[in-house]
């Protein structure tokens, strides 16, 4: 059963024209369409990976799910409740159920809080448990992420390495025992040497604590290792979603095929063809009404540039792609 559903969710940001441009040049206000018409669901104990280029709307989607940004249109439903229609008590409950691990461990931690107080802040702010229980849960959580209470409890963030800071961020998100965790590129700011340890830690904690996860990354190899399903985004549009292995081995959308073909192979003897894409990267400001990828797609026709399309079923009912020419290709 799905614990989270996104139904035609969009988020637009207005760019206000200056007085001179609006009054004398007739330039209207413009919009950045960061996310447009996204549909997907998240099952209990499932990991859904989101991949795509920088600026494709991955983080904006996560911020809307976490309740940090309101959607411009569409519905985000958690446990049969729309989060944009929740009252104060429901929002309090939702914030204990859904937690976010941020991308930058150098910016996401309060520099004035010690490690113990950082991890304990969530339960204290929401008044979930008595103080003695919060202390016990904080100690257990720090041990779970590999940080001993005696060594780390009284340290400040500037006294920690990048990997240790990210472990504190993970502990802060999981101490309230959420049902859903949003991990927004939690490895991107870390050294390659410690990424494997943090990734294995997240996988182990997901199994032990039985939470669902939305995992955002540029790296398809990481998502292939951790995600049950994979969604590919381009300029705010969901291009393809399906079981991770199916999407990687049998991509349906031309953009997904180009993205996967661009992944380097660690073998100098292997020669891969240049991906069949053309033109420059499209801009998200007032994009054309059709498919966001149509200006670069080698298979695009007139229909692609005129009509926006959401995810459609492929031959596999669990695999969907947003392409006008899906059946032909």
N, C-alpha and C positions, 0 to 999 in steps of 0.2 A: 504493500500500500504506500502511495506517495505521501511523504510528509510535507513536501514543498512543491508548489506549482506556479509557473509563470505563464500568464496568458496574455499574449500580444503586448508585452511590456515595452515601453519606449521611454527615453529620457532625452529631452532637448534643452539646450542652453542658449539663451538669447544673447546676441551681440548687438549692443545698442550703437547706432550710428551717431556720430557727433552732430552738434547743432548745425554747423556749416554744411556738412555732407547731406544732412536730411533737408535743411531749409532751402539751400541754393542748388544742390546737385540732384535732389530728389532721390537720394539713396535710402532705401528702406532698411529697417532692422533685419538682421539675418539670424539664422539659427544653426547651431552645431547639433546635428542629430547623432548624438553619441551612441545611442542604442535605439534600435527600431524594430518593433514587432517580434520580440524574442519569445519563443515558446519552448519550455522544457520542464521536466519534473525530476524530483530527487526521491528515490525510494529509501526506506529504512535500511541502515547499515550499508549504503551504497556510496561509492566515491565517483563523482563526476568530474572529469577534467575539462578545463576550458583553455584552448590554445588560440593563438593568433598574433599578428604583428602588434607592435606598440601603437596605441591609439585606436584599437579596434573595439573598445568598449568592455573589455574584460573586467577591469577594476570598477567601472561605473555600474556594471551589472551586480557585482558583489556588494557595492555600497548600498544599492537599492534593496537587495535581499537582507542586508544587515539592519536596514531601517535608518541608515545614515543619510540617505538621499530619497526624496519622494519621487515616484515615477510620474512622468508627464501624462501617461495614459497606460491603460492595461491593469491587470490584477496580479498581485503577488499574494498567494494563499498559503498559509502555514497551518497545518493541522485543522483545515476547514475554516480558518479565519483569515480575512483580508487584513494585512498588517497596516494598510493606510486608513482603516476604519476602527482600529483598536483604541480603546479608552486607556486611561492612566494605568489601571491595574493590569489590563491585558498586555500593555507595553512593558510593564515591569516583569511580567511572566515571560514575555517573548525575549527580552534581553538576557534572561537567565538561561533560556533554551538555545539561543543562537549566539555564537561567539566568533570573533574574527582574529586571525593571526595576520598581522600586517607585514608588508614587504620589507620595510626598513627597520631593523632592530635598534638603529642608532637614533631614530626619531620617535618611535612608538612608545618608548619608556619614559616616564617622568624622571628627569635628572635629579629631582629632590627627594625621591622616594628610595628607601633601601629595598633590596630584593624581596624581603619578607613582606613588607608593606605593599609592594607592587602586586604581588600574587594575591594578597588578602584583600585588596581594594574592592574587587568586584562583589564578593559576598558581603563585605561590610556596607558598601553603598546600597545594595539591594536588600540588606538586612535578612539574609537567607537563613543564617544559623547564629547561635550564641557565640560569643567571642572565643570561648574555650574550644568549641568545635571548629571554628574558623582556623584557629592556630593549629589544631591537629590536621585538618585537611590541607592546609598550606604546607606543613612539614611533609606529609605524605606525597603531595604533588611535586614538591621540589626533589624528593628522592626518586620519583618516577621519571623525571626528565634528566636525572644524573647529576643533580646539584645537592650536596650535603648541606643540612641546616647550619652546622657548626662553621663551615667554611664560607658560605655565601649569604647567609641571612642578613648580615649587617653591611654588606657591600652596596655601593652605589653603581649605577650603570656605567660610569666612566672607568670603573675599576675592573670591568669584565671584557672579555674578548667578544668578537662578533658572534661566534657560535654559542657562547654562554648567554649573551643577551637574547638570542633567538630562543634558547631553551626557557628563559624567564618569560618571554612572550607566549610561548606554548603553554607553560604552566599557568599563566594568568588566564588564558582562554579556557583551559580544561578544568580548573579548580571548581567551577560551578556545575560540573558534570552536564554539559550541554548535550542536546540530541543532535545538533548540527553545528559543524565547524566550517568556516570559510577561510581557506588558506590562500592569501593573495601573494603569489610568488614568494614564499617564505625562504627560498634558497638563493634568490638572485643577488643579494648583497653579501653573500658569504663566500669564503674561499672554497675552491674546488675540493681541497683536501678534507673539508669537514661537511660537505654537502651530503655525502652518503650516510654519515652518522645521523644527521638530522632527519633525513628521509626515512631511514629505518626506524628511528624513534617514532615518527608520525604513524607509520604503518603499524607498529606494535601497539601504540596507544589506541589507535582506531579499533583494533581487534579486541583489546582488553576492555575498553570502555564503551564499545558498541555505539559509536556516533556516526552519523552520515557526514560526508565531507564534500565540499566543492573546492577543487584544487586548481589554481590558476598557474600557468607556466608557459614560457616560450619554448621550453625544451620538450620535444615529443618523446625523447627517450625516457625522461622522468615520468611523463604521463603514461607511457606504455608500461611502466613498472608499477605504478600505484593506482591508476584509474580503472574502474569497471566500464564506464562509458566515456566517450570523448566528444566534445562539441568544438567545432571550428568556427571562429568569428572573423569577419572582415568588415571594417568600417561600420561597426554597430549592427551588422546583420549576421544572424546565425546561418552559416552556410551548410553545415552538415553535423549530424549527431548520430551516434550508434555505438555498439560495443567497440571498445578500444582497438582490439585486434582487427576487427572488420574494417574500421575506418582507415587504419594504417596500411593494411594489406590489400584492401579493395576500395579505395576512395572513389566516390561517385561524382563529387563536384569538381570542376576544373581547377578551382583555387586550391582545394585540398590536395589534388594531385600535384600541383606546382609546389605547394608548401612541403610535401613529403619528398619530392624529387630534389628539393634544395638542401635537404639534410646531408651533410658530408659523410662519406663512408671512410672509416679509418684503414684504408688499404690503397696504397698508391697505384696498384695495378688495375683498380676498378675505374672505368670511365663511364660517367653518367651523362645523359643528354641534358642540354640546357633547358630549364623549364619553359614551356610554351606560353609565356605571358608577354604582353606588349605595353607600350606607353608608360606614363608616369603614375605614381601612386595617386589615387583619387583623393580629393579633399572632403572632409566631413561637413563643411559649411555649405548649406543649401545644396545637397547632392541631387542628382537627377532622380526622377520618380521610380525608375526600374531597379534592377539588380545592381548592387553597389560594385560588383566586379565586372560589369558588362564592358566598360571602356578598356579593360585589359584582357578580356577573355578572347581566346582564338576562335571560339565557337559561337560568339554572340550574334544575334540577328536583331531585327527591329523590335520584336516583342520584348526582348530582354531589357531594352532601354525605356520601355513605356510602362510596364506593369511591375510593381513590387510583388515578390513572391515569398511566402514563408515555407517552412520545412514540409516536404511532401514525402510520402512513403516510397521506398524503393521496392525491389523484388522481395527484400527481407523486411518484414513488418516492423522490426526493431531498428532499422537503419533508415534515416531520413536525410534528404538533401534539398536545398532551395535552389533549384535550377529549372528554368523554363523548358530546356531541351533534354531533360533527364531521361525520358524514354528513348529518344533518338540516340543519345550518346552511350 
